[in-house]
Amino acid sequence: PQQPPPPPESSWDTVRRVCKEIWASPSNRIFLLSTLGVALYIYQGREEHRWRMAEMQRRIDRNPLLRFAMQVLPPTAKGRDR
């Protein structure tokens, strides 16, 4: 008598197996870690830029002369974040 075929892997077992196969290669590890590092570097730069723009806007809002200048200038010259 023939043996029944093994039950199919669940989705998570397949994902886990594929991840282990990918992580087993040193070049894949270097690529994945480098990609993660670049993504975090880009995210950190974006967040730093957003913080600087918010800080500059707070300074403009606190300074009466700069606030007046922002109100007098035409709308196209105002900050694009608003």
C-alpha positions as CSV (number, residue, x, y, z in Angstrom):
1,P,0.0,0.0,0.0
2,Q,1.1,3.5,-0.8
3,Q,1.7,5.9,2.0
4,P,-0.5,9.1,2.0
5,P,1.3,12.3,1.0
6,P,2.6,14.4,3.9
7,P,0.2,17.2,5.0
8,P,1.0,20.5,3.3
9,E,3.0,23.1,5.3
10,S,1.1,25.9,6.9
11,S,1.7,29.4,5.7
12,W,3.8,30.3,8.7
13,D,5.9,27.2,8.4
14,T,6.6,28.1,4.8
15,V,7.5,31.7,5.7
16,R,9.8,30.5,8.5
17,R,11.5,28.0,6.2
18,V,12.1,30.6,3.5
19,C,13.4,33.1,6.0
20,K,15.9,30.5,7.4
21,E,17.1,29.8,3.8
22,I,17.6,33.5,3.0
23,W,19.3,34.2,6.4
24,A,21.6,31.2,5.9
25,S,23.6,33.0,3.1
26,P,26.2,35.5,4.4
27,S,25.7,37.8,1.4
28,N,22.0,37.9,2.0
29,R,22.6,38.8,5.7
30,I,24.9,41.6,4.7
31,F,22.4,42.9,2.1
32,L,19.5,42.8,4.5
33,L,21.3,44.4,7.4
34,S,22.7,47.1,5.1
35,T,19.2,47.8,3.7
36,L,17.9,48.1,7.2
37,G,20.7,50.5,8.1
38,V,20.0,52.7,5.1
39,A,16.3,52.7,5.8
40,L,16.9,53.8,9.4
41,Y,19.4,56.4,8.3
42,I,16.8,57.9,5.9
43,Y,14.1,57.8,8.5
44,Q,16.3,59.5,11.1
45,G,17.2,62.3,8.6
46,R,13.5,62.8,7.7
47,E,12.5,63.0,11.4
48,E,15.4,65.4,12.1
49,H,14.3,67.6,9.2
50,R,10.7,67.6,10.5
51,W,11.8,68.5,14.0
52,R,14.0,71.4,12.7
53,M,11.1,72.8,10.6
54,A,8.7,72.6,13.5
55,E,11.3,74.4,15.7
56,M,11.8,77.1,13.2
57,Q,8.1,77.6,12.9
58,R,7.8,77.8,16.7
59,R,10.5,80.5,16.7
60,I,8.7,82.4,14.0
61,D,5.4,82.2,15.9
62,R,7.1,83.5,19.1
63,N,8.8,86.4,17.4
64,P,6.4,89.3,16.8
65,L,8.5,90.8,13.9
66,L,8.8,87.5,12.1
67,R,5.1,86.7,12.7
68,F,4.2,90.1,11.2
69,A,6.5,89.5,8.2
70,M,4.9,86.1,7.6
71,Q,1.5,87.7,7.6
72,V,2.5,90.5,5.2
73,L,4.3,88.3,2.6
74,P,2.1,86.8,-0.2
75,P,0.7,83.3,0.4
76,T,3.1,81.7,-2.1
77,A,6.1,82.8,-0.1
78,K,4.9,81.1,3.1
79,G,6.2,77.7,4.2
80,R,5.0,74.8,2.2
81,D,4.4,72.6,5.2
82,R,1.3,74.5,6.2
